[in-house]
Amino acid sequence: MPRKKKSHDPFFTNDSRKRQKPNGKLDRDDEEDAEIESDFDEDGFFAGVDDGSGEDQEEETGAEARKRIAQDYLQMVRQIAQKEKEQKDSEEEEDDGDEEDDEGARDSLVAQKLIKEQNEESGRVRRSIASRVKVSSDEGFRVLVKHRHSVAAVALSEDDSKGFSASKDGIIMQWDVNSGQFERYKWPSDSVLKSHGLKDPQGSAAKQSKHVLALAASSDGRYLATGGLDRHIHIWDTRTREHVQAFPGHRGPVSSLAFRQGTSELFSGSFDRTIKIWNVEDRTYMNTLFGHQSEVLSIDCLRKERVLTAGRDRSMQLFKVHEESRLVFRAPASSLECCCFVNNDELLSGSDDGSIELWTVMRKKPVYILRNAHALLVDSMKSEQKDSERLPNGNLENGYHHPENHHCMSVFSWVSAINVCRNSDLAASGAGNGFVRLWEVNSDSKDIKPLHNVPLVGFVNTLAFAKSAEFLIAGVGQEPRLGRWGRNPEARNGVSILPLKL
């Protein structure tokens, strides 16, 4: 029976690859999660993928580029090892050993350095820095960049030298971490946007909106991705701050974005309950992941081809893209507002009941629940971790507090942002109660210990740690990131930075 001819998207015209099937297999024998359903039919939307076959392939191939980068990196590591060996030899008497022995010792040192870095990147080795972090009572948070409206997203470059921020009015800024000097990204005209792939508003969207909800920076520092109410993912060149591409496809606002570390692979989460995968370098759509039954609010990704998502369906889901499977984690809260990887095996989430949950990939329920993480204190009573007690299901949970002293169902106490310093046990969370809290995530005892409570007025909509753990960036606004359920007129819209000392 012949298929009906479908209207093709002008952006996706040349199709040289078959569409991949949505992920449908699970790692768990749970019948209730055996099928992944969605009300959105993607077959009628994406007709193909642009493989760039019409362009001249004069540049080096991906394999050649990876080989060149690896050789350059290996040469750099060898030079560092040679300098260290020369310094050591200058302090000691020189031996009459053979040059081959010297080269063998140097290569051994190079191998040790590479193994150490690989273990840290893969999450097998964690830096224990949380117990050594100090926050100066005199410094605290200071405003780095000002925005006119609430900041919805921030991101840092791989070397921590510059950052990016976006606000609800569509203003995108690129700024220097040390000086605070910033430059604004300018939206091109409608005709240019359409030439880059922008589609006319569909469904309930009556007009185009530049309202930004999410952004992400690629590891190589070349691309910045933004998404918002116009249901597109916009790709920018960070070197020229110019718009280069618009990816259509989502049928709801784009709420979250994340690049896979070390690649140009981009994951996008949307209110249409789907997660889409794109290749920014090739300007192509790759796949769509299904599973959530409500809006996707948060997304995170490390180096592996796995993506972590959280949404309003009370679930957090870990998609194993290559294996075409997923893990579903059920939360006791009504909605999970944010999520992030601690490492490849441990996860963190923040919910709208004021709780922070610690998870492992081996269990579908939290191994530890930290309640009232950002409670609104009416008096001086403060929760202490010594009140923790073990629940009947074997999980740990810190003690409940008297409702007369704590109010946790307020929008001001929703855990709206959570992040972990890469390859470490240091975490941070934010809400609208006027504080950012630092935590120690203990993998051995499977618990979360409080470290510091740093004042910051306003809704903390997003957090970003420096890779070196030297500072913490917070995006602050008078309103929550995804709505106007609350408002704090005393807050200053902008990006704030907190210096950290080890």
N, C-alpha and C positions, 0 to 999 in steps of 0.2 A: 504494500500500500504506500503510495508516494506521500512524503511529508509535505506539509504546507510550507510555502515559501515565507520565510520570516524576514522582518525588517532588520537589516544589519546596521550595527553601530559603525559610523564612518571611521571611528578611531581604531576599531578592531576589524580590519579588513582582510589581511593576508593570514590565512590559517595554514600553518605547516605542521601542526602538532594536534594530536587528538586531545579532547578534553579529558581531564582526570575525573574519576568518579568521586563524589563526596565521601568523606570518611564515614565508615559505617561499622567498623569492628571495634571491639572493646578488649581490654586486658582483664576485665573482671567478669565473672560469671553471674551477672546481675540482669535478670530478664527485663526489669523495668527500664534499664538503660540500653537494651539490646538494639533499639531502633533509634535512629536520629531523624527527627522529623522537622520539617520547616514548611511554612505557608508560602514561601517565595520560590517560584520556579525560575531557576537560573538558565535553563536550556533556551528559554525564549529571549534571554537578554544578551548573553555573550555568544556571538556567532563565531568568533575566532580570536586568534592572537596574532599580534603584529610581530613577526620574527625579524623585522629589519632587513629582509632580503633585498629590498630596493636600494639600500645604501651601499656605498663603496666600502668594502672591508679592507681599508689600507692600514688600520692600526693593528697592533699586536693582538694575538688571540688571548683568551682568558688563561689558557694553560701557560703560554709564554709569559704573561704578566705575573702569574703566581710564581713561576720559576725565578723570574728576575727579582721579585720582591724577597723571596726566600734566600737567594744568593746574597743580596744586599744586606739582609738582616744577619745572616751567618757571618759575613765579613765584619759587620759592626761588632758582633759579639766576640769575634776573634781578636779584634783590636782592643776591646776592653780587657779581655783576658791577658793579652800581651802586656798592656800597661800595668796590670796588677802584678804580673810575674816580674817585670822590670823593677817595680818598686820593692818587691820582696827581695830580689837579688841585690839591690843597692844597699839594703840593710844588713845582708849577710855576706859572707865570703863566697866568691864565685867558685863553683865546682868545675872540674874538668870533664864533665859529662858530655856525651855526644849530642849533636844537634838533633838527631832523631829522637833522643830521650826528651829534649826540651819541647820538640813539637808534639810528642806524645802526651807530655804533661799538660801542655797548653790545650790540646784538643780534648783532654779529659776534663779540664776546667770548663771548656766551652760546653761539653755535653752535660755537665752538672748544672750549668746555668739554664740551658734549654729545658732540661727535665724539670727543674724547679718552676720555671715560668709556665710550662705545660700543665703541671700539677695545679698551680694556682688558677690558671684559666679554666681548667676542667672542673674545678671545685673540690678536688681531692685533698687539697691543702688549704687551710683557712688561716687567715691572719687573726691572731687574738689581740685585738687592739681596743676592744670596748672598755676593759678595766683600766686602760691607761689614758683614755680620753679625758681631757679637762676643758671645762668651759669657764672662761673668765667672767666673773660677776660684773666687771666694769664694762666689758665690751658688749656681749650679747648680740642680738641681731641688729644690723644696720641696713638702711635702705641703699640698694645698689643702683637700681633703675626704677624710675617712676612710670606708671601707666595711668591713663585717664579712667579706664574701667578695670574691673576685676581681672586679675591674671588667671588664665585657665590652664596654662601649661608652660613648663620650662624644660630645657635640656642643656647638657654640657658637651663640649667637644671631647674627643678621646684624650687629649693632653691637658684638659682642665683649664686651658688658657682663655677660652671664650665661651659664651653661653648664648642661648636663644630663649626668647619669651614671647608669648602671644596672649592677647586679652580678648574680651568679649566683643569689643568694637572692631575687631579685625586687624588691629595693629600688631605687626610682627617686628621684633627688634633683635639685633645681633649686638652683643656688648662684650667688652673686655673685662675679665674677672678682676684684675688688679686695679685698673683705673676707673672702671665704671663708664667709660666712654661708649656711646652706642650709636648705631646706624639703623635706620628704619628700612624695611622692605617695602617697595612700592608696588601696589597691585597694578597690573597692566590694564589696558582698556578691554571692554567686553569683546571687541572683535579679535584682539590678540588671544584672550582666554579661549574663545571658541576655536581659534586656529590650533590651540594647544590641546584640544579635546574636551572643553567644557560643553555640557549639554544644557538645554533649556530646562527650567524648573518643572518637576513632575509631581503629580499627586497633591498632597496638602501644601507643598511649598509653592506659594503664589509668586515669589520673586527670588532672585539670587540674593544670598546673604553672605557677607564676609566674616560673620561671627565664627571665631576659631575656638575649638574645644580641645584640640590635641596637636602635639607636634613631636617629631623625633629627628635626631641627627644621625647620619650614617657614621660608621666607625672610621672611614677614611677621610671624613671631614668635608666631602665634596657636596653632599646633598642634605637638604632640610625638607622634611615632609610635614605638611600641615593638613588638618581636616576640621570640618565644622558642620554648620547647619545647611550648607549648600550641597551636601551629600557627595562631594568630590574629595579626592586626595590631591593636593597641590604639591608639586615638586619644585624646589628652588635650588639654584646653584649658589652655594655659600660664598664662592669667590667673587662673583659679580652681583649677588643679591637679586638676580633676575629670575622670573618665572619661566620654567622650561617645559612643564607638562602638567596636565590635569587628568586624573584617572576617574572616569565615571563608573558607575556600577552599583554602588550602595543605594538602597531604597529608603534609607533613613539617615539622620545625622551621623557623621563619623565622630565617635566619642573617644577613640583611643588609637594610638599608633606606636609601633615598636620595630626597629631594625634588628635583624639578627646580627650578633656581633661578628665582625670581620667579613661581612658580606653586604651586598646591595639588595638583599631580600627584605621586603617590607611587609609587616602584618598590620591589618587595619580591622578594628572592631566597630560595630555600628548598632544603632537602635533597631535596625532591621533584623537583629538576632544572628547575623552571620559574621564570620571572620574571613577576610579575603587576603590572598597572598599575591604580591606584585614583585617584579624585578625592575628596580628603578634604573639600573644601568642599561638594560635592554628596552625599557619603557613598555613592558608587557604585563598583562594579567596572567596569573599562573593557576590559581585554584581557589575554591570556596570551601570553607569548613562550616559544617552545620552541627547543632547540638543544643544551643541555648534556646530556652522557651520564652525569654524576655530580653530586654535591652542589654547589650554588652556594654559595660561601663569602664572596664580596665583591662589592660593587656600588658604582658611582659615577655621577654625572650632573652635567652643567653646565647652561647655559641652553638649548642646543639640545635637540630631542626625540630625544636619543640616550642610550643607557644602556650602561655598560661593566660586564661581569661576569667573574669568574674562579672557577674551580672545581677539583675534584679529578680532572677528566678531562684534565688537562694542557693546558687551553685557556683562552684569554681571548677573549671575544666582544664585539663592538661591534654593538649592535642599533640600526638606523636605523628608528625606529618609524613615522614618517610615510611612509617609502618602502617599508616592509614588506620590509626586507632586513637582512642581517647580515654582518659580517666575522669570520672565525675566525683566531685567532693561536695557533700551536702552540708550546709551551714545552718546553725540554729537561728540565725538572724533572718529578718524579712528581706534584707538586701545586702549584698556585698558591694561596698563602694570602691574598693581598691585591692590590688593584689601585687605580689612581686616574688621573685625567686630569692631564696637565701642561698641555695646552691642547687645542683641538679636533683637533689633528693628531698629538700626541705622548702616549704613555701610559707608565706605570710599573707594574711588578708586583714582588712579592716571593714567593719560593718556599721550599719546605721543604728545599732543599739549601743554603740560606744565600745564594742569589744574588738580585741585583736586576737586572731586565731593563728596558731602555729600548726602546720600540717606536715606529714611525710607522705611520700608517694605510695607507701605500703598500706595506708589506712584511709578510709573514706570519710572519717570524722576527725575533727581536730584532736591532736595529742595534748594541746594546752590551750585554754581560753583565758585571756586576760580581760576581765570585765572592768567597765568604768575607766577605761584608759584615759579618757578626756572628760571626766565627769565635771559638772558645774558644782563647785563646792560652795555651800551656803555658809558654813562656818569653817573653822580652822582644822576640822577633822580631815585627815588624809589617809588614803588606803595604803597599807603596807603589805609587802609581799609575804610577810610571816603569817598572814591570815590565810594563806593558801591551804586548800584541803583537797583530798582526792575524791573524785566522783565515783559512783558505783560502776561506771563503765571503764574505770581505770585511767581516765583522763584527769589532768590537773586543772584546777580553776581557782583563781583567787577569790576571796570571800565576798559575798554580796554585802552591800552597804545599805544602811537605813534610808528609806526614801525621803525622810525629812531632811537629811543632810546632803543627799546627792540627787541630781536630776539628770538622767542619762538618756531619756527618750527625746530630748530637745534636739533640734537641728544643729545647735551650736556644739553638741557633743558627738555628732556623727564623725567617725574616723574617715576623713575625706582623702587623706594622703598617707602613703606608707612607702618606705624605701629602705634598702640595705646597701651599705658600702660594699662594693664588689670584693668578693673573696675574703670576707671578714665576718665577725660576729656582731658588728655594730649596726643598729637599725634606728630609724626615726619615724615618728608618726605625727600627723597634724590634724587639727579639727578647727572649730570656731570658738573654742572656749578661752582663747587668749594665750595658749601655750603650745610649744612644740616639745615633744618628749623624746629623749634618747633612751635606747634600750640595749641590753645585752641578750643576744639570742644564744642560749646554751644548747648545743647539739647533744651533749652527753646526757644531761639531766632532762632534756626536752622541756625547757621552760623559758620564760622571758623575765628578765630582771630589770627594774628601773634604774636609770643612771642619772639623768639630769632633766630638769623641768625649766625650759627657757621661755621667758615671756615673748609673745608676738601677737599683737592685736590684729584681729580680722580672721577671715576664713582662710585657712591654709589649704589651698586647692591642689598643690603639687610640691614635691620635694625631690631634690637631686643631690647625691653625695659626690664629692670629688673622688676620683680613683685613688688619690693619695691620702684620703681621709683628712685633708688639711682644712676643709671647710664644708659647710652644708648650705645649699641654696633652697629658698622657699618662695613659691609664688603665692602672693597674698591678695585678697580682694575683700570688698565690702559685702559681696554676695557669694554663695556657693558656685562651684564651677558649672553645674548642669541645670541650675534653676534659680529662682528667687524666693526660696522658702524662708529665708531669713536675711536680715540685713544688719550690719554694724556700721553706722555712719562714722564712727571714730577711727575706723581702719584706714590705712593708706594703701591704695592700689599700687602694686609694684612688685619688684623682686628684692628680697632681702637676703643677706649673707651672714652666716655665723662662723667665725673662725674657730677651729678646733686645734687643740694642742695635745700631743701624744707624750 
